[in-house]
Amino acid sequence: MATAKKTPPKAAKVMSPSTAKSARLSIRMYRHGLGDCLLLRFTRESGGTFNVLIDCGIIMVATDAKKRMGKVVKDIAKACGGRLDVVVMTHEHWDHASGFSTQHAQDLFDDIAIGEVWYGWTEDPQNDLGVRLRKERAEKVQALAMASLAMERFPAMSVRTRGLNSILGFFGIDNKTEGLSAPKPIQKTRSAFEYLKNRRGVKTRYLYPDKAPLSLTGVNDARVFVLGPPQDESLIKKSSPSKRDSEVYELAAEASLTRSLEAAFRRVVSDNTGDAFSDCPFDSNFRQHRHTAAAKELIEETWNATGLEWRQIEEDWTQSAETLALNLDTHTNNTCVVLAFEFSDTGEVFLFPADAQVGNWLSWQDVKWRVKSEGIATEVTGPELLSRTVFYKVGHHGSHNATLNKLGLEQMTSEDLVAFIPVFKEEAVKSRWMSMPFGPLVKRLTQKTGGRLLVSDSEPPSDASLAELPPDARKKFLTGLVVNPLYFEYSFY
């Protein structure tokens, strides 16, 4: 499906009150920019709705971000009647959490009553692995912030520096406008991410995949399965499929890489030209003191000699910062809370994987739960939930490694599948994500959904794109869909 449109269409389709009341679930997909914000409204048996908000943010490069987020949060407040029963904070990235920041719309959220906030087990202060992962993440953010400032000194590295800054933007850090004079950068994303945890009267819940599914108060036959994040560190740190046995080595070496990079870049920033080997990015086995006779001879013969300029690495070693940046990004994505909402009476499943990448997806193949349906104990597995998925919020804005093939999309075999990609191509390009959304994935999603693929910055599916659907299925989709400049909404009855 093409994504050429850069702004949402003006036309809107308004749902009638009688139709709205009959929907068991309405999913409002905000199309405010490159970022996730989804409002789920489940009809309660006794009347009213059980309201679940999954994330609320926009990418840092977006223009008029505060104004756009303000519109979104005001609409949320109106749609949910001023109360959210649950807010799900999937992971610590600005494009998923900025709405809760003081820079965007925290003041508007202050006026919305909130029952619970759900975080992944990785945020549980009683979980040792979670504590260590958060510490590692903070160290990596610090190292990259220092790397970005250091690399600003080298104009030839501007492209690489922009790449680092786009990753730092996920954590609310903008070195260009804020600088880094303090020992530790201000992490606006962390503050926004923890806003509800620190808000009085809001219950905090940490989600584990091995726990029983959750219920939604007053909503018949509804339950919530927690698929991720995985409780296996090697899967959290697995960002892409590989036939090589490289993950264990990289896990072991990464901590020292982080420390060495930060020390080296800090030296560049501070203009400290001392020779303390602890400040170098290289292993001690490969270092020689530059003032020794042997080192001087080596430099003249193999570095400064005419015709051997190719041996000069200059700033090439800073490529390690890009590796660290990619690891930080993907590892954070793999700590995403992944939820599968289910109507047990119909078997319909609604899948929300946030930005989960390969390791997170792979873990779903092994999760299982013992549940009771009509008094009979049965087993539910991750692959089974995928097979019954009728709504899929496409992972990580349609990137290439956030929707698995055989162990992901191909397992979604429901003939009723509808999908949504929260992406603005123009904003993705600003961040150098030229293949977001990924063309082959968009093509396959269009095929799997029979054209029922919604994309934030595009027109809704046309009659021509729905031509392969049976008439009843086409009518069902068009009847359930609301198109508004600010959001798509799709209802299930």
N, C-alpha and C positions, 0 to 999 in steps of 0.2 A: 504494500500500500504506500503510495507516495506521501511524502511529508513536506511538500514544497511550501505550503502556507506558513507564514511566519507569525501571523496573528490569528486569534480565534475568529470565526465568522460572527456576523452581527445577529443573524436570525436566531430566534429562540422558539422552542416548542414548550408549551405550558401544560403541565399535568393537571387534570381535573381533580377536585377534592375527592370525588367518589373513588377514582382510580388510586389516589394516594393512600386512602384509608384501607384499601383491600390488599396492599402489598405486604407480604411477610417480611421482606427485606428490601430496603432501598440503599444503593451504594452511590454516594456522591463523590465523583472523581474531579478534584479541582484542577483546572487547566491554567494556572496562574503563571507558569514558567517551568524551568527545569528544577523539579523538586517534588517530593511526595507529600500529599495531604488527601486523606480519604475519610469520609464520614459514613459510617454504617448505622442505619436506623432499623432496628428490629421491632416489629409490632408486638406489644405485650398482650397477653390474653385478657387482662383486665382493662386494657385501654392505654393509650399513650405509646411511647417508644423507648426501647433500651438503646442508648446512643453510645457508639464506640468511635473514637477518633484515632486513626493510625497515622502518626507523624504529622508535622506541619512545618514546612520549610521551603526555601528557595535558594538556588545557587548564588554565590557571592557576586558573580559578575553581572547579575541581572540588574537592569535599570529600574529605578523607582521601586526598589524592593520593599521598602517600608509601606508605601502606598498600596502596593499589590497585596501584601500580606494582611494589611488592615482590612481590605475588602473581603478577603477570605475569612478572616476570623469573625468579622461582623456577620457574614452569611452563616457561619457555623452556629453562632449564638442564636440567630433567628430560627434556623432550621431545627435546632435541638431544644428550643424553648428555654434556653439559658442554663441547661444542665447536660453535662457529659457524664455518663456512668463510668466509662473507662477511657483512659487515654493510653495508647501504646507507644512507647518510645523505643523504636526498633534498634537504633544504634547512634553513635556519637558522630554525626556528620551534619554540617550546617544546612545542607539542602533538605534535611529531614527534621531539623530542630529549631531553625532560626525564628520561626513564628513565636516561640516561647522566650525569645531574648528581649532585653530592654531596648535593643536597637530596632526591633520590628513591632511585635504586637503583644508583649507580655502584659501591658496595662489593660488590654482588652480581655485577655484570658483571666485577669484578676476578677473580672465581673461575671465569669462563668462558673457555676457550681460544678465541682468535679469530685466524683466518688473515689475512684482508684486510679493509680498509674501503674502500668506494667512495664517491667524491664526484664532483660535477659538475665540468666544466672551469672553472667560475667560481671554484673554490677553488684552482686550480693557481697556485702562486706564480710560475710562469714565464709565465703568461698575462697580458699587459698589460691587456686589457679586464677580465678577472676581478679583477685588483688594483684597478682603478679602480672597478668596481661595488661591491666590498666596502668601499672607502673612502667612497663615496657613501652606502651603506647605514648605516655607522656614524655619519656626520654627520646623517643623517635621524633615526636613533634618538635621538641627543643632542638635536637640536632639538625633537623631540616630547616627550622627557622634561622638557625645560625648559618647554615649552608647557603640559604637564599640571600642573606645579607652579604656574605662573602663574595658570592658569584656576581652580585650586582656590579662589582668592581671591574669585571671583565666583559666588555661589550661583545666580544666574540661569542660569549656563552649566553647571550640574551634568550635564545630559543630554549635552551636547557633551563635557564632560570625561570622562564614563564611556566614551564612544566612543573617545577617545584612549587611555585606560587599557587598554581591551580589546586595542588594537593593540600597545601597549607590553608587554602580557602575553606576546605571542608571543616577545618577546626577553628574557623572564625579569625584567622590570622591574615592580616594584610600588611606585609612588610613595607610596601611602597608608600603607604600613607601613615603607618604607625611607627615604623622603625623597631629597633630592638635594643633599647638601652638598658633594660632591666635584665637581671640574670635569667629570668624565665619569662617567656612571652605570655601575654594575656590570652587565655583561651576562652573566647566568647562562646564557642560551641558547648564546652563543658558546662558553663554556667546555665545556658539555655536548656541543656539536656537534663540538668539536675533541678531545674526550677520547681517541678511538681513534687519531687522527692522532698524538697525543703519547704514546701508550702503547707501551712497548718491546715489540718482537717482532711488531707488527702491520704488515703491508705496506699502504701507501697507494697507491690507484690513482685517477687522475682520468679521468673518462669523457667522450668526445667523440662526437657523433653521426656524424661522418665517418670514424670508424675501423671496422675489421672487427668483426663480432660476436664476443662472448666465449664461451668454452666453460666447462663445469663439469666439473672433474676427475673422471673415473670415471663420468660420467653419459652414457650413449649417446644420440646424436641430440638432444642438448639444446644450445641456443645462446641468447645474450642479445643483443638488439639495443638500442642506446642511441638513443632517439628525441629526448631533450632533456636539458639545456636547449638552445635554439637559439643559434647563434653569431652572431646578428644582434641588435644592441642595440635596434633599433626594435621587434622582436618581443618581446624581454624586457620592454619597457616598454609593451606593448599589452595592456590588461586587458579591454577590451570591444570588440565590433565597432562600427565607425563608418563612415559614408559621408563624413564630413568629413575634410579634410586637416589635422587639428590636431596629429597626433603629433609632427611635426618641431619645431613651435614650442614645444610643452610640454617636449620634451627639452632644448631649448636654454635655456629659462628656469628650469628646475627647480633648478639648482645655486645660483643667486643667491637664489631663494626660500628655500631651506633656510638659507642663511647669514643672510639678513635676519630670518627668523622667530626663529631661535635668539637673535640679538642683541636683538631686541625683547622676547621673553619673558624673557630673562635680566635685562633692565632692570626688568621688573615684579617678578620674584622678589626682586631685591636692593634694591628701593625706590629705585633711582637715578632721580631725576627730571631729570637733566641733559638738555641739548638737543643732544647730539651727533647729527647727522643720520645718522651711520653706524649708529645704533641703531634707526632707524625701519624699519617694514615697507613703506614706500612708495618708489617711484622718485623720484629727486631732482628730476625735472621737475615734480612735483606738490607739492613741499614749500615752505613759507614759515616763516621764523623767527617764533615766536609772539610775540616781544617787539617786532617792528617795528610801526610805525604802521599800515601797510597790513594786516598780519595781524590786529591788534586790531580794526580797523574791520570787516574781513571776518567775524570771529567774532561781533561784536555784531549785525551786520546779517543774517547768514545762518545762524547757529548757535544763538545765545541768544535770538533774537527770538521773541516769543509767536506761536504758530501755525506756527512753522517747526522744531519739535522733531524732526520726521521726518528733518531733515538730520543729526542727531547720530548718528554711527556707533558711538560708545562702544566696546563690545567686538566689534562686528560684523566687524571686520577679522580677528578670530581664526578666522573660518571657513577661512582659508587653511591653518590647522593641520590641519583635517579633510581637506582636499584632499591635503596632504602625507602624512597618515597612510594614506589609501587608496592612494596611489601606492606608499608603502613596502611595504604589505601585498601588493599585487598584483605589484609588481616582484620581490619576494622569491619569491612563488609561481611566477612565470614562470622562475625559475632552478632549478626543481625538476629533479632527475634523473628521467627517465621511462624505464622499462624494459619491453621486451616479451620475455618468455621464450617460446621456441618448441621444440616437439618436431618436428624436421624430417621424421621419418618419417610422422607423422600429420597434420602441418600445424597442429596446435593451438597457439594463442597465448594467453598469460596476460599481461594488460596492467595495469601499475601506474604511474599518472601522478601519484601523491602529490597535491599541490594545484595542479598546472599549470593555468594559465588561458589565455585566448584566444590570446595571441601564441605560447605554447609549442605549443598544439594546431595552429595554422595551419602551423607549421614542419614538421610531420610529413608534410604533403602533398608536400613536395619531397625528402625524404630517400630514398636508395636505396643498396643494397649489391650487390656482385657476390659471390656465394657458390657453393660447389660442393655439389651434392646427388647422391650416388651417382656421383661423378666427373664430373658434367655441370655446367658453369658456368651459373648462372641469375641473374636479377636479382630482388631483393626490394625492395619499396617500402613506405613508410609506410601508404598506403591499403590495400595488400594485407594487411599485418599486422592492421589493424583488421578487415578482412573475415573473417579467420580467428580472431578473438578468441572464446574460449570462457569466459574468466573476466575480468571487469572490476572492478577496485577503483575504485569511483566517486570521481571527483576532488573534492577539497576538501569532503568531508563532505556532498556533494549540493547545493552552492551553485549558483546560477543561471548563473554564467559560467565554470564549470569542467568542463562537458561540452558540447562543441559539438554542434550539431544535424546539419546536412547533412554537415559535414566532421568528424563524430565518431561519435556514437551510431548515426546512420542508416547509417554504413558498416560497422557491426558486424552482419553478416548471418548469422552462424552460428546454426543451429537449436539448438545446445547451450549458448547463452549463459547464464551465471550471473553475477550482480552482487552486490556487497557495499558498503553505505554505512556507514562508521564514524562514527556520529553519535549523540549523546544530545541530544534536543530540549530537555530541561530546562536543560542546560548551555549550549546555543546561545542560548536566551532570556536567560540571565544575562548573556551578552555582547552582547545587543541584536541578535542575528542571528535575527530573527523568522521568516524564510523559509528556514531551514536545517533539514531538507532542503527544496528547492524543490518545491512540489506538482506542477506540470506535469511536471517531470523525473521525479519518483517514479512518476507515472502512466505515462509513456512507458517507463521502465525495466521496470515491471511487465509492460507489453505486450510489449516486446522479449524479455524473458526467459521469457515464458509463466508468470509468477508466481514464478520462481526468483530472487527478490530478497531478500537478507538485510540486515537493518538492526540495528545493535548493540543498540538499546534496545527492540527489538520481538520478539514471538514469531516463531518460524520460520514459513514459509508453511504455511497450513492446506491440508487436502485440497481444500477449496472453491476456494482461490486457485490451485490447480494443475489445476483441472478441464479447462482448455483444452489441457493437454499430452496427447500420445498416451500410452497406458499404459506403453510401454517407456521413454519419456523420463521419466515420473513416477517409475517404479521406479528408474531409474538415479540420479536426483537424490536420492531418499530413501535409497537404499542408500549413496550416497557422503557423506551429510551426518551429522555428529556435532554434537549440540547440548549445550552445557555452560554453566553460569552465567558462566564466565569467557571462553568463546570459542565461535565456530562453527568447524568444520573441514570442509573439503570435499576429497574425494580423486578423483583421475583415474587410470584404470587402463590 
